[in-house]
Amino acid sequence: AAVRYALAAIKNVGRAAMGQVVAERDDSGPFSGLYDFCRRLDSRVINKRQMENLVRAGAFDAFNANRKQTFDGLETFLRRAQAEAEERRSGQFGLFRGEGKQAEERPRLPETLDWRPMERLREEFNAIGFFFSAHPLDSYEKNLKRLKVRSIAEILEEGCGGSVNMAGIVQENKERTSAKGSRYAFVTLSDASGVYEITVFSELLSQAREIMQPGQSLFICAAVQFEGDQPRFTAHSLKPLDRVVVAAAAGMRIVVESESPLGSLQGLLGRQERGKGRILLTARTAAGLGVEIELADSYAVTPELLLEVKALPGVVEVGEI
């Protein structure tokens, strides 16, 4: 199963540019890679800004899964492709370099690590306008249950008013002034099941304004009232979700099948804040047996740490305790 999303709907890309991409592919066949894409499409058809958002959205993942590497090398590829196009137009291309030399001189992508998992999702969100390949709250699942957080889908299904714990990623924050001169805000958030809006009144707004920024993960205690089948949320308290999760997290279990990821894991944990979270490391043998040890130190086990450990080559499995 797969979810398809129109490339023309990506921010700042547009239908005209993608129409040209389809026409070129129909005329000359599939694109063989990023440089082939750049050299076959004139910069007047698709520009750097459009290309950057295609990279952020994952449109070139089939050529290279490391989006940051593609993003960082994009300018060089576009500049070289434009120079090649100018040579072809001037008639100098065939005179001074042959096809063999052209292939040898194609630019290489820079050596760089991919965006960290949460950063990769933020870049994707900035390009598309919502989280597409995953949602940042997916990594909070066990902790959200521990904190008795209700998703927007669950609240709508239950249809009951009262107090509720919620979590969400801030998408938009609109402040207003009431007729009496007090400030309040409508904050749009998303969780893994949908998008919702909460109202934050003046006293809480003045306390929490700094953490109500787009991209921020929040833990929300709110009151919900239903008007028909539509809920209205009023925030009673707002806290950074990571801070609440760290206090609630028991720890994480990591499974490896060799020593290869241990150096990277040690470096990653060395940069992590200390906390209450236990780290259980299981070394799985060729026979399928597992030897589990508990690391001496405890750490702040955040969802971002879980994602980063999971991305380490050689790590077989990661999960919350």
Disulfide bonds with the S-S distance in Angstrom:
none
